[in-house]
Amino acid sequence: MDGIRRRWRSEGLADGTIRTRLLHLRAALSYAERETWIESSPYIQLPKQGDPRTRYLSKDEFMKLYSA
């Protein structure tokens, strides 16, 4: 699992994107375990959750949004 994380990071993906992908994988494996398609799902360590982004609209963006 560390290999895929390293590859994704080398491709420029942020930890948040990697975390989301691994969460989806974890959910799929848990489902497969519940359906008895696999005996047990492996533990998948996730990167820490990052700080949320704050972005403000520019005046031009606000005017376009407001006029729409």
mmCIF file as Biopython writes it, N, C-alpha, C and O atoms, coordinates in Angstrom:
data_model
#
loop_
_atom_site.group_PDB
_atom_site.id
_atom_site.type_symbol
_atom_site.label_atom_id
_atom_site.label_alt_id
_atom_site.label_comp_id
_atom_site.label_asym_id
_atom_site.label_entity_id
_atom_site.label_seq_id
_atom_site.pdbx_PDB_ins_code
_atom_site.Cartn_x
_atom_site.Cartn_y
_atom_site.Cartn_z
_atom_site.occupancy
_atom_site.B_iso_or_equiv
_atom_site.auth_seq_id
_atom_site.auth_asym_id
_atom_site.pdbx_PDB_model_num
ATOM 1   N N  . MET A ? 1  ? 0.824   -1.188  0.000   1.0 0.0 1  A 1 
ATOM 2   C CA . MET A ? 1  ? 0.000   0.000   0.000   1.0 0.0 1  A 1 
ATOM 3   C C  . MET A ? 1  ? 0.874   1.259   0.000   1.0 0.0 1  A 1 
ATOM 4   O O  . MET A ? 1  ? 0.479   2.290   -0.545  1.0 0.0 1  A 1 
ATOM 5   N N  . ASP A ? 2  ? 2.058   1.175   0.610   1.0 0.0 2  A 1 
ATOM 6   C CA . ASP A ? 2  ? 2.942   2.334   0.620   1.0 0.0 2  A 1 
ATOM 7   C C  . ASP A ? 2  ? 3.420   2.670   -0.786  1.0 0.0 2  A 1 
ATOM 8   O O  . ASP A ? 2  ? 3.642   3.838   -1.108  1.0 0.0 2  A 1 
ATOM 9   N N  . GLY A ? 3  ? 3.577   1.654   -1.620  1.0 0.0 3  A 1 
ATOM 10  C CA . GLY A ? 3  ? 4.025   1.883   -2.987  1.0 0.0 3  A 1 
ATOM 11  C C  . GLY A ? 3  ? 3.035   2.714   -3.786  1.0 0.0 3  A 1 
ATOM 12  O O  . GLY A ? 3  ? 3.425   3.618   -4.525  1.0 0.0 3  A 1 
ATOM 13  N N  . ILE A ? 4  ? 1.758   2.407   -3.634  1.0 0.0 4  A 1 
ATOM 14  C CA . ILE A ? 4  ? 0.746   3.161   -4.381  1.0 0.0 4  A 1 
ATOM 15  C C  . ILE A ? 4  ? 0.658   4.589   -3.866  1.0 0.0 4  A 1 
ATOM 16  O O  . ILE A ? 4  ? 0.442   5.523   -4.639  1.0 0.0 4  A 1 
ATOM 17  N N  . ARG A ? 5  ? 0.827   4.760   -2.544  1.0 0.0 5  A 1 
ATOM 18  C CA . ARG A ? 5  ? 0.827   6.121   -1.979  1.0 0.0 5  A 1 
ATOM 19  C C  . ARG A ? 5  ? 1.991   6.941   -2.533  1.0 0.0 5  A 1 
ATOM 20  O O  . ARG A ? 5  ? 1.828   8.104   -2.900  1.0 0.0 5  A 1 
ATOM 21  N N  . ARG A ? 6  ? 3.164   6.316   -2.587  1.0 0.0 6  A 1 
ATOM 22  C CA . ARG A ? 6  ? 4.338   7.015   -3.129  1.0 0.0 6  A 1 
ATOM 23  C C  . ARG A ? 6  ? 4.126   7.385   -4.598  1.0 0.0 6  A 1 
ATOM 24  O O  . ARG A ? 6  ? 4.479   8.484   -5.026  1.0 0.0 6  A 1 
ATOM 25  N N  . ARG A ? 7  ? 3.549   6.462   -5.361  1.0 0.0 7  A 1 
ATOM 26  C CA . ARG A ? 7  ? 3.310   6.729   -6.776  1.0 0.0 7  A 1 
ATOM 27  C C  . ARG A ? 7  ? 2.321   7.879   -6.951  1.0 0.0 7  A 1 
ATOM 28  O O  . ARG A ? 7  ? 2.535   8.767   -7.776  1.0 0.0 7  A 1 
ATOM 29  N N  . TRP A ? 8  ? 1.236   7.861   -6.170  1.0 0.0 8  A 1 
ATOM 30  C CA . TRP A ? 8  ? 0.249   8.940   -6.264  1.0 0.0 8  A 1 
ATOM 31  C C  . TRP A ? 8  ? 0.862   10.279  -5.884  1.0 0.0 8  A 1 
ATOM 32  O O  . TRP A ? 8  ? 0.585   11.298  -6.516  1.0 0.0 8  A 1 
ATOM 33  N N  . ARG A ? 9  ? 1.700   10.273  -4.844  1.0 0.0 9  A 1 
ATOM 34  C CA . ARG A ? 9  ? 2.350   11.535  -4.452  1.0 0.0 9  A 1 
ATOM 35  C C  . ARG A ? 9  ? 3.290   12.016  -5.548  1.0 0.0 9  A 1 
ATOM 36  O O  . ARG A ? 9  ? 3.359   13.214  -5.825  1.0 0.0 9  A 1 
ATOM 37  N N  . SER A ? 10 ? 4.019   11.085  -6.177  1.0 0.0 10 A 1 
ATOM 38  C CA . SER A ? 10 ? 4.937   11.479  -7.256  1.0 0.0 10 A 1 
ATOM 39  C C  . SER A ? 10 ? 4.174   12.018  -8.458  1.0 0.0 10 A 1 
ATOM 40  O O  . SER A ? 10 ? 4.726   12.782  -9.250  1.0 0.0 10 A 1 
ATOM 41  N N  . GLU A ? 11 ? 2.910   11.627  -8.601  1.0 0.0 11 A 1 
ATOM 42  C CA . GLU A ? 11 ? 2.067   12.149  -9.678  1.0 0.0 11 A 1 
ATOM 43  C C  . GLU A ? 11 ? 1.459   13.497  -9.315  1.0 0.0 11 A 1 
ATOM 44  O O  . GLU A ? 11 ? 0.750   14.103  -10.119 1.0 0.0 11 A 1 
ATOM 45  N N  . GLY A ? 12 ? 1.740   13.968  -8.092  1.0 0.0 12 A 1 
ATOM 46  C CA . GLY A ? 12 ? 1.282   15.291  -7.702  1.0 0.0 12 A 1 
ATOM 47  C C  . GLY A ? 12 ? -0.044  15.325  -6.958  1.0 0.0 12 A 1 
ATOM 48  O O  . GLY A ? 12 ? -0.602  16.403  -6.752  1.0 0.0 12 A 1 
ATOM 49  N N  . LEU A ? 13 ? -0.557  14.176  -6.551  1.0 0.0 13 A 1 
ATOM 50  C CA . LEU A ? 13 ? -1.829  14.168  -5.827  1.0 0.0 13 A 1 
ATOM 51  C C  . LEU A ? 13 ? -1.623  14.627  -4.390  1.0 0.0 13 A 1 
ATOM 52  O O  . LEU A ? 13 ? -0.614  14.314  -3.758  1.0 0.0 13 A 1 
ATOM 53  N N  . ALA A ? 14 ? -2.590  15.369  -3.894  1.0 0.0 14 A 1 
ATOM 54  C CA . ALA A ? 14 ? -2.542  15.861  -2.518  1.0 0.0 14 A 1 
ATOM 55  C C  . ALA A ? 14 ? -2.964  14.752  -1.558  1.0 0.0 14 A 1 
ATOM 56  O O  . ALA A ? 14 ? -3.617  13.788  -1.955  1.0 0.0 14 A 1 
ATOM 57  N N  . ASP A ? 15 ? -2.579  14.904  -0.284  1.0 0.0 15 A 1 
ATOM 58  C CA . ASP A ? 15 ? -2.944  13.911  0.725   1.0 0.0 15 A 1 
ATOM 59  C C  . ASP A ? 15 ? -4.456  13.753  0.834   1.0 0.0 15 A 1 
ATOM 60  O O  . ASP A ? 15 ? -4.945  12.651  1.082   1.0 0.0 15 A 1 
ATOM 61  N N  . GLY A ? 16 ? -5.197  14.836  0.652   1.0 0.0 16 A 1 
ATOM 62  C CA . GLY A ? 16 ? -6.660  14.748  0.721   1.0 0.0 16 A 1 
ATOM 63  C C  . GLY A ? 16 ? -7.226  13.843  -0.355  1.0 0.0 16 A 1 
ATOM 64  O O  . GLY A ? 16 ? -8.144  13.066  -0.094  1.0 0.0 16 A 1 
ATOM 65  N N  . THR A ? 17 ? -6.687  13.935  -1.567  1.0 0.0 17 A 1 
ATOM 66  C CA . THR A ? 17 ? -7.133  13.086  -2.670  1.0 0.0 17 A 1 
ATOM 67  C C  . THR A ? 17 ? -6.754  11.636  -2.409  1.0 0.0 17 A 1 
ATOM 68  O O  . THR A ? 17 ? -7.548  10.726  -2.648  1.0 0.0 17 A 1 
ATOM 69  N N  . ILE A ? 18 ? -5.554  11.428  -1.924  1.0 0.0 18 A 1 
ATOM 70  C CA . ILE A ? 18 ? -5.104  10.066  -1.604  1.0 0.0 18 A 1 
ATOM 71  C C  . ILE A ? 18 ? -5.982  9.487   -0.508  1.0 0.0 18 A 1 
ATOM 72  O O  . ILE A ? 18 ? -6.373  8.322   -0.574  1.0 0.0 18 A 1 
ATOM 73  N N  . ARG A ? 19 ? -6.292  10.291  0.500   1.0 0.0 19 A 1 
ATOM 74  C CA . ARG A ? 19 ? -7.158  9.842   1.591   1.0 0.0 19 A 1 
ATOM 75  C C  . ARG A ? 19 ? -8.528  9.429   1.062   1.0 0.0 19 A 1 
ATOM 76  O O  . ARG A ? 19 ? -9.058  8.392   1.459   1.0 0.0 19 A 1 
ATOM 77  N N  . THR A ? 20 ? -9.099  10.230  0.176   1.0 0.0 20 A 1 
ATOM 78  C CA . THR A ? 20 ? -10.410 9.918   -0.392  1.0 0.0 20 A 1 
ATOM 79  C C  . THR A ? 20 ? -10.372 8.607   -1.171  1.0 0.0 20 A 1 
ATOM 80  O O  . THR A ? 20 ? -11.267 7.773   -1.034  1.0 0.0 20 A 1 
ATOM 81  N N  . ARG A ? 21 ? -9.342  8.430   -1.981  1.0 0.0 21 A 1 
ATOM 82  C CA . ARG A ? 21 ? -9.231  7.187   -2.752  1.0 0.0 21 A 1 
ATOM 83  C C  . ARG A ? 21 ? -9.114  5.972   -1.831  1.0 0.0 21 A 1 
ATOM 84  O O  . ARG A ? 21 ? -9.731  4.935   -2.074  1.0 0.0 21 A 1 
ATOM 85  N N  . LEU A ? 22 ? -8.315  6.114   -0.773  1.0 0.0 22 A 1 
ATOM 86  C CA . LEU A ? 22 ? -8.142  4.993   0.155   1.0 0.0 22 A 1 
ATOM 87  C C  . LEU A ? 22 ? -9.415  4.729   0.960   1.0 0.0 22 A 1 
ATOM 88  O O  . LEU A ? 22 ? -9.708  3.582   1.294   1.0 0.0 22 A 1 
ATOM 89  N N  . LEU A ? 23 ? -10.167 5.776   1.270   1.0 0.0 23 A 1 
ATOM 90  C CA . LEU A ? 23 ? -11.451 5.577   1.949   1.0 0.0 23 A 1 
ATOM 91  C C  . LEU A ? 23 ? -12.424 4.802   1.070   1.0 0.0 23 A 1 
ATOM 92  O O  . LEU A ? 23 ? -13.157 3.941   1.557   1.0 0.0 23 A 1 
ATOM 93  N N  . HIS A ? 24 ? -12.431 5.108   -0.233  1.0 0.0 24 A 1 
ATOM 94  C CA . HIS A ? 24 ? -13.286 4.365   -1.164  1.0 0.0 24 A 1 
ATOM 95  C C  . HIS A ? 24 ? -12.853 2.904   -1.249  1.0 0.0 24 A 1 
ATOM 96  O O  . HIS A ? 24 ? -13.688 1.999   -1.269  1.0 0.0 24 A 1 
ATOM 97  N N  . LEU A ? 25 ? -11.548 2.686   -1.298  1.0 0.0 25 A 1 
ATOM 98  C CA . LEU A ? 25 ? -11.039 1.314   -1.335  1.0 0.0 25 A 1 
ATOM 99  C C  . LEU A ? 25 ? -11.416 0.565   -0.063  1.0 0.0 25 A 1 
ATOM 100 O O  . LEU A ? 25 ? -11.830 -0.593  -0.116  1.0 0.0 25 A 1 
ATOM 101 N N  . ARG A ? 26 ? -11.271 1.229   1.080   1.0 0.0 26 A 1 
ATOM 102 C CA . ARG A ? 26 ? -11.620 0.612   2.368   1.0 0.0 26 A 1 
ATOM 103 C C  . ARG A ? 26 ? -13.108 0.237   2.406   1.0 0.0 26 A 1 
ATOM 104 O O  . ARG A ? 26 ? -13.470 -0.839  2.882   1.0 0.0 26 A 1 
ATOM 105 N N  . ALA A ? 27 ? -13.953 1.121   1.906   1.0 0.0 27 A 1 
ATOM 106 C CA . ALA A ? 27 ? -15.396 0.845   1.881   1.0 0.0 27 A 1 
ATOM 107 C C  . ALA A ? 27 ? -15.710 -0.345  0.977   1.0 0.0 27 A 1 
ATOM 108 O O  . ALA A ? 27 ? -16.529 -1.196  1.324   1.0 0.0 27 A 1 
ATOM 109 N N  . ALA A ? 28 ? -15.057 -0.401  -0.183  1.0 0.0 28 A 1 
ATOM 110 C CA . ALA A ? 28 ? -15.295 -1.514  -1.109  1.0 0.0 28 A 1 
ATOM 111 C C  . ALA A ? 28 ? -14.853 -2.842  -0.500  1.0 0.0 28 A 1 
ATOM 112 O O  . ALA A ? 28 ? -15.539 -3.854  -0.643  1.0 0.0 28 A 1 
ATOM 113 N N  . LEU A ? 29 ? -13.711 -2.835  0.176   1.0 0.0 29 A 1 
ATOM 114 C CA . LEU A ? 29 ? -13.228 -4.071  0.797   1.0 0.0 29 A 1 
ATOM 115 C C  . LEU A ? 29 ? -14.104 -4.490  1.970   1.0 0.0 29 A 1 
ATOM 116 O O  . LEU A ? 29 ? -14.319 -5.683  2.182   1.0 0.0 29 A 1 
ATOM 117 N N  . SER A ? 30 ? -14.610 -3.534  2.729   1.0 0.0 30 A 1 
ATOM 118 C CA . SER A ? 30 ? -15.522 -3.866  3.831   1.0 0.0 30 A 1 
ATOM 119 C C  . SER A ? 30 ? -16.808 -4.473  3.293   1.0 0.0 30 A 1 
ATOM 120 O O  . SER A ? 30 ? -17.348 -5.414  3.875   1.0 0.0 30 A 1 
ATOM 121 N N  . TYR A ? 31 ? -17.295 -3.936  2.186   1.0 0.0 31 A 1 
ATOM 122 C CA . TYR A ? 31 ? -18.493 -4.493  1.554   1.0 0.0 31 A 1 
ATOM 123 C C  . TYR A ? 31 ? -18.233 -5.922  1.074   1.0 0.0 31 A 1 
ATOM 124 O O  . TYR A ? 31 ? -19.061 -6.812  1.269   1.0 0.0 31 A 1 
ATOM 125 N N  . ALA A ? 32 ? -17.087 -6.130  0.453   1.0 0.0 32 A 1 
ATOM 126 C CA . ALA A ? 32 ? -16.743 -7.476  -0.016  1.0 0.0 32 A 1 
ATOM 127 C C  . ALA A ? 32 ? -16.658 -8.450  1.144   1.0 0.0 32 A 1 
ATOM 128 O O  . ALA A ? 32 ? -17.035 -9.612  0.997   1.0 0.0 32 A 1 
ATOM 129 N N  . GLU A ? 33 ? -16.174 -8.005  2.288   1.0 0.0 33 A 1 
ATOM 130 C CA . GLU A ? 33 ? -16.104 -8.872  3.466   1.0 0.0 33 A 1 
ATOM 131 C C  . GLU A ? 33 ? -17.507 -9.197  3.976   1.0 0.0 33 A 1 
ATOM 132 O O  . GLU A ? 33 ? -17.793 -10.346 4.311   1.0 0.0 33 A 1 
ATOM 133 N N  . ARG A ? 34 ? -18.386 -8.191  4.037   1.0 0.0 34 A 1 
ATOM 134 C CA . ARG A ? 34 ? -19.768 -8.430  4.497   1.0 0.0 34 A 1 
ATOM 135 C C  . ARG A ? 34 ? -20.505 -9.400  3.580   1.0 0.0 34 A 1 
ATOM 136 O O  . ARG A ? 34 ? -21.321 -10.201 4.036   1.0 0.0 34 A 1 
ATOM 137 N N  . GLU A ? 35 ? -20.211 -9.320  2.285   1.0 0.0 35 A 1 
ATOM 138 C CA . GLU A ? 35 ? -20.852 -10.203 1.314   1.0 0.0 35 A 1 
ATOM 139 C C  . GLU A ? 35 ? -20.169 -11.568 1.231   1.0 0.0 35 A 1 
ATOM 140 O O  . GLU A ? 35 ? -20.559 -12.416 0.427   1.0 0.0 35 A 1 
ATOM 141 N N  . THR A ? 36 ? -19.165 -11.770 2.052   1.0 0.0 36 A 1 
ATOM 142 C CA . THR A ? 36 ? -18.350 -12.993 2.118   1.0 0.0 36 A 1 
ATOM 143 C C  . THR A ? 36 ? -17.642 -13.315 0.793   1.0 0.0 36 A 1 
ATOM 144 O O  . THR A ? 36 ? -17.419 -14.479 0.461   1.0 0.0 36 A 1 
ATOM 145 N N  . TRP A ? 37 ? -17.297 -12.269 0.051   1.0 0.0 37 A 1 
ATOM 146 C CA . TRP A ? 37 ? -16.494 -12.455 -1.155  1.0 0.0 37 A 1 
ATOM 147 C C  . TRP A ? 37 ? -15.032 -12.629 -0.787  1.0 0.0 37 A 1 
ATOM 148 O O  . TRP A ? 37 ? -14.276 -13.284 -1.505  1.0 0.0 37 A 1 
ATOM 149 N N  . ILE A ? 38 ? -14.636 -12.036 0.340   1.0 0.0 38 A 1 
ATOM 150 C CA . ILE A ? 38 ? -13.291 -12.207 0.873   1.0 0.0 38 A 1 
ATOM 151 C C  . ILE A ? 38 ? -13.423 -12.535 2.354   1.0 0.0 38 A 1 
ATOM 152 O O  . ILE A ? 38 ? -14.430 -12.203 2.979   1.0 0.0 38 A 1 
ATOM 153 N N  . GLU A ? 39 ? -12.403 -13.192 2.917   1.0 0.0 39 A 1 
ATOM 154 C CA . GLU A ? 39 ? -12.466 -13.579 4.327   1.0 0.0 39 A 1 
ATOM 155 C C  . GLU A ? 39 ? -12.381 -12.383 5.254   1.0 0.0 39 A 1 
ATOM 156 O O  . GLU A ? 39 ? -13.175 -12.260 6.186   1.0 0.0 39 A 1 
ATOM 157 N N  . SER A ? 40 ? -11.441 -11.517 5.009   1.0 0.0 40 A 1 
ATOM 158 C CA . SER A ? 40 ? -11.316 -10.328 5.844   1.0 0.0 40 A 1 
ATOM 159 C C  . SER A ? 40 ? -10.681 -9.206  5.038   1.0 0.0 40 A 1 
ATOM 160 O O  . SER A ? 40 ? -9.856  -9.438  4.154   1.0 0.0 40 A 1 
ATOM 161 N N  . SER A ? 41 ? -11.085 -7.993  5.364   1.0 0.0 41 A 1 
ATOM 162 C CA . SER A ? 41 ? -10.515 -6.849  4.659   1.0 0.0 41 A 1 
ATOM 163 C C  . SER A ? 41 ? -9.262  -6.394  5.403   1.0 0.0 41 A 1 
ATOM 164 O O  . SER A ? 41 ? -9.238  -6.384  6.633   1.0 0.0 41 A 1 
ATOM 165 N N  . PRO A ? 42 ? -8.226  -6.019  4.661   1.0 0.0 42 A 1 
ATOM 166 C CA . PRO A ? 42 ? -6.982  -5.598  5.307   1.0 0.0 42 A 1 
ATOM 167 C C  . PRO A ? 42 ? -7.135  -4.208  5.917   1.0 0.0 42 A 1 
ATOM 168 O O  . PRO A ? 42 ? -8.000  -3.429  5.518   1.0 0.0 42 A 1 
ATOM 169 N N  . TYR A ? 43 ? -6.283  -3.919  6.887   1.0 0.0 43 A 1 
ATOM 170 C CA . TYR A ? 43 ? -6.249  -2.591  7.477   1.0 0.0 43 A 1 
ATOM 171 C C  . TYR A ? 43 ? -5.567  -1.649  6.494   1.0 0.0 43 A 1 
ATOM 172 O O  . TYR A ? 43 ? -4.497  -1.962  5.972   1.0 0.0 43 A 1 
ATOM 173 N N  . ILE A ? 44 ? -6.171  -0.515  6.245   1.0 0.0 44 A 1 
ATOM 174 C CA . ILE A ? 44 ? -5.600  0.477   5.349   1.0 0.0 44 A 1 
ATOM 175 C C  . ILE A ? 44 ? -5.370  1.748   6.156   1.0 0.0 44 A 1 
ATOM 176 O O  . ILE A ? 44 ? -6.317  2.378   6.625   1.0 0.0 44 A 1 
ATOM 177 N N  . GLN A ? 45 ? -4.103  2.114   6.312   1.0 0.0 45 A 1 
ATOM 178 C CA . GLN A ? 45 ? -3.766  3.320   7.050   1.0 0.0 45 A 1 
ATOM 179 C C  . GLN A ? 45 ? -3.968  4.532   6.142   1.0 0.0 45 A 1 
ATOM 180 O O  . GLN A ? 45 ? -3.540  4.544   4.989   1.0 0.0 45 A 1 
ATOM 181 N N  . LEU A ? 46 ? -4.623  5.537   6.685   1.0 0.0 46 A 1 
ATOM 182 C CA . LEU A ? 46 ? -4.933  6.732   5.906   1.0 0.0 46 A 1 
ATOM 183 C C  . LEU A ? 46 ? -4.013  7.888   6.282   1.0 0.0 46 A 1 
ATOM 184 O O  . LEU A ? 46 ? -3.582  7.993   7.430   1.0 0.0 46 A 1 
ATOM 185 N N  . PRO A ? 47 ? -3.710  8.755   5.317   1.0 0.0 47 A 1 
ATOM 186 C CA . PRO A ? 47 ? -2.984  9.974   5.676   1.0 0.0 47 A 1 
ATOM 187 C C  . PRO A ? 47 ? -3.864  10.847  6.557   1.0 0.0 47 A 1 
ATOM 188 O O  . PRO A ? 47 ? -5.089  10.737  6.524   1.0 0.0 47 A 1 
ATOM 189 N N  . LYS A ? 48 ? -3.240  11.710  7.341   1.0 0.0 48 A 1 
ATOM 190 C CA . LYS A ? 48 ? -4.013  12.597  8.202   1.0 0.0 48 A 1 
ATOM 191 C C  . LYS A ? 48 ? -4.865  13.533  7.363   1.0 0.0 48 A 1 
ATOM 192 O O  . LYS A ? 48 ? -4.500  13.925  6.255   1.0 0.0 48 A 1 
ATOM 193 N N  . GLN A ? 49 ? -6.013  13.876  7.932   1.0 0.0 49 A 1 
ATOM 194 C CA . GLN A ? 49 ? -6.910  14.794  7.247   1.0 0.0 49 A 1 
ATOM 195 C C  . GLN A ? 49 ? -6.328  16.205  7.321   1.0 0.0 49 A 1 
ATOM 196 O O  . GLN A ? 49 ? -5.926  16.669  8.388   1.0 0.0 49 A 1 
ATOM 197 N N  . GLY A ? 50 ? -6.292  16.862  6.197   1.0 0.0 50 A 1 
ATOM 198 C CA . GLY A ? 50 ? -5.717  18.199  6.143   1.0 0.0 50 A 1 
ATOM 199 C C  . GLY A ? 50 ? -6.693  19.265  6.618   1.0 0.0 50 A 1 
ATOM 200 O O  . GLY A ? 50 ? -7.861  18.985  6.885   1.0 0.0 50 A 1 
ATOM 201 N N  . ASP A ? 51 ? -6.202  20.470  6.717   1.0 0.0 51 A 1 
ATOM 202 C CA . ASP A ? 51 ? -7.048  21.592  7.083   1.0 0.0 51 A 1 
ATOM 203 C C  . ASP A ? 51 ? -7.965  21.936  5.919   1.0 0.0 51 A 1 
ATOM 204 O O  . ASP A ? 51 ? -7.569  21.816  4.760   1.0 0.0 51 A 1 
ATOM 205 N N  . PRO A ? 52 ? -9.184  22.363  6.219   1.0 0.0 52 A 1 
ATOM 206 C CA . PRO A ? 52 ? -10.097 22.740  5.126   1.0 0.0 52 A 1 
ATOM 207 C C  . PRO A ? 52 ? -9.593  24.000  4.419   1.0 0.0 52 A 1 
ATOM 208 O O  . PRO A ? 52 ? -8.940  24.853  5.021   1.0 0.0 52 A 1 
ATOM 209 N N  . ARG A ? 53 ? -9.907  24.092  3.149   1.0 0.0 53 A 1 
ATOM 210 C CA . ARG A ? 53 ? -9.497  25.257  2.374   1.0 0.0 53 A 1 
ATOM 211 C C  . ARG A ? 53 ? -10.533 26.358  2.519   1.0 0.0 53 A 1 
ATOM 212 O O  . ARG A ? 53 ? -11.736 26.097  2.557   1.0 0.0 53 A 1 
ATOM 213 N N  . THR A ? 54 ? -10.061 27.568  2.597   1.0 0.0 54 A 1 
ATOM 214 C CA . THR A ? 54 ? -10.949 28.728  2.611   1.0 0.0 54 A 1 
ATOM 215 C C  . THR A ? 54 ? -10.638 29.546  1.371   1.0 0.0 54 A 1 
ATOM 216 O O  . THR A ? 54 ? -9.495  29.931  1.125   1.0 0.0 54 A 1 
ATOM 217 N N  . ARG A ? 55 ? -11.677 29.801  0.602   1.0 0.0 55 A 1 
ATOM 218 C CA . ARG A ? 55 ? -11.492 30.587  -0.612  1.0 0.0 55 A 1 
ATOM 219 C C  . ARG A ? 55 ? -12.619 31.597  -0.681  1.0 0.0 55 A 1 
ATOM 220 O O  . ARG A ? 55 ? -13.773 31.280  -0.391  1.0 0.0 55 A 1 
ATOM 221 N N  . TYR A ? 56 ? -12.280 32.795  -1.061  1.0 0.0 56 A 1 
ATOM 222 C CA . TYR A ? 56 ? -13.273 33.849  -1.207  1.0 0.0 56 A 1 
ATOM 223 C C  . TYR A ? 56 ? -13.414 34.198  -2.674  1.0 0.0 56 A 1 
ATOM 224 O O  . TYR A ? 56 ? -12.450 34.148  -3.437  1.0 0.0 56 A 1 
ATOM 225 N N  . LEU A ? 57 ? -14.637 34.555  -3.059  1.0 0.0 57 A 1 
ATOM 226 C CA . LEU A ? 57 ? -14.877 34.959  -4.435  1.0 0.0 57 A 1 
ATOM 227 C C  . LEU A ? 57 ? -14.281 36.338  -4.687  1.0 0.0 57 A 1 
ATOM 228 O O  . LEU A ? 57 ? -14.288 37.211  -3.819  1.0 0.0 57 A 1 
ATOM 229 N N  . SER A ? 58 ? -13.767 36.505  -5.898  1.0 0.0 58 A 1 
ATOM 230 C CA . SER A ? 58 ? -13.331 37.838  -6.293  1.0 0.0 58 A 1 
ATOM 231 C C  . SER A ? 58 ? -14.587 38.662  -6.589  1.0 0.0 58 A 1 
ATOM 232 O O  . SER A ? 58 ? -15.687 38.116  -6.682  1.0 0.0 58 A 1 
ATOM 233 N N  . LYS A ? 59 ? -14.417 39.960  -6.735  1.0 0.0 59 A 1 
ATOM 234 C CA . LYS A ? 59 ? -15.564 40.822  -7.025  1.0 0.0 59 A 1 
ATOM 235 C C  . LYS A ? 59 ? -16.207 40.420  -8.352  1.0 0.0 59 A 1 
ATOM 236 O O  . LYS A ? 59 ? -17.432 40.380  -8.465  1.0 0.0 59 A 1 
ATOM 237 N N  . ASP A ? 60 ? -15.378 40.120  -9.360  1.0 0.0 60 A 1 
ATOM 238 C CA . ASP A ? 60 ? -15.916 39.691  -10.661 1.0 0.0 60 A 1 
ATOM 239 C C  . ASP A ? 60 ? -16.690 38.385  -10.541 1.0 0.0 60 A 1 
ATOM 240 O O  . ASP A ? 60 ? -17.764 38.250  -11.126 1.0 0.0 60 A 1 
ATOM 241 N N  . GLU A ? 61 ? -16.161 37.426  -9.794  1.0 0.0 61 A 1 
ATOM 242 C CA . GLU A ? 61 ? -16.854 36.151  -9.611  1.0 0.0 61 A 1 
ATOM 243 C C  . GLU A ? 61 ? -18.185 36.353  -8.892  1.0 0.0 61 A 1 
ATOM 244 O O  . GLU A ? 61 ? -19.196 35.748  -9.248  1.0 0.0 61 A 1 
ATOM 245 N N  . PHE A ? 62 ? -18.169 37.209  -7.880  1.0 0.0 62 A 1 
ATOM 246 C CA . PHE A ? 62 ? -19.398 37.491  -7.148  1.0 0.0 62 A 1 
ATOM 247 C C  . PHE A ? 62 ? -20.446 38.116  -8.056  1.0 0.0 62 A 1 
ATOM 248 O O  . PHE A ? 62 ? -21.612 37.724  -8.012  1.0 0.0 62 A 1 
ATOM 249 N N  . MET A ? 63 ? -20.049 39.080  -8.879  1.0 0.0 63 A 1 
ATOM 250 C CA . MET A ? 63 ? -20.994 39.745  -9.756  1.0 0.0 63 A 1 
ATOM 251 C C  . MET A ? 63 ? -21.592 38.770  -10.784 1.0 0.0 63 A 1 
ATOM 252 O O  . MET A ? 63 ? -22.786 38.833  -11.074 1.0 0.0 63 A 1 
ATOM 253 N N  . LYS A ? 64 ? -20.772 37.881  -11.326 1.0 0.0 64 A 1 
ATOM 254 C CA . LYS A ? 64 ? -21.289 36.876  -12.262 1.0 0.0 64 A 1 
ATOM 255 C C  . LYS A ? 64 ? -22.265 35.947  -11.562 1.0 0.0 64 A 1 
ATOM 256 O O  . LYS A ? 64 ? -23.316 35.624  -12.116 1.0 0.0 64 A 1 
ATOM 257 N N  . LEU A ? 65 ? -21.938 35.515  -10.366 1.0 0.0 65 A 1 
ATOM 258 C CA . LEU A ? 65 ? -22.822 34.640  -9.610  1.0 0.0 65 A 1 
ATOM 259 C C  . LEU A ? 65 ? -24.116 35.360  -9.244  1.0 0.0 65 A 1 
ATOM 260 O O  . LEU A ? 65 ? -25.205 34.807  -9.394  1.0 0.0 65 A 1 
ATOM 261 N N  . TYR A ? 66 ? -23.993 36.577  -8.771  1.0 0.0 66 A 1 
ATOM 262 C CA . TYR A ? 66 ? -25.159 37.356  -8.352  1.0 0.0 66 A 1 
ATOM 263 C C  . TYR A ? 66 ? -26.091 37.648  -9.521  1.0 0.0 66 A 1 
ATOM 264 O O  . TYR A ? 66 ? -27.312 37.602  -9.372  1.0 0.0 66 A 1 
ATOM 265 N N  . SER A ? 67 ? -25.519 37.947  -10.678 1.0 0.0 67 A 1 
ATOM 266 C CA . SER A ? 67 ? -26.357 38.271  -11.845 1.0 0.0 67 A 1 
ATOM 267 C C  . SER A ? 67 ? -27.010 37.027  -12.433 1.0 0.0 67 A 1 
ATOM 268 O O  . SER A ? 67 ? -28.024 37.128  -13.124 1.0 0.0 67 A 1 
ATOM 269 N N  . ALA A ? 68 ? -26.451 35.876  -12.171 1.0 0.0 68 A 1 
ATOM 270 C CA . ALA A ? 68 ? -27.054 34.635  -12.692 1.0 0.0 68 A 1 
ATOM 271 C C  . ALA A ? 68 ? -28.228 34.275  -11.818 1.0 0.0 68 A 1 
ATOM 272 O O  . ALA A ? 68 ? -28.892 33.267  -12.062 1.0 0.0 68 A 1 
#
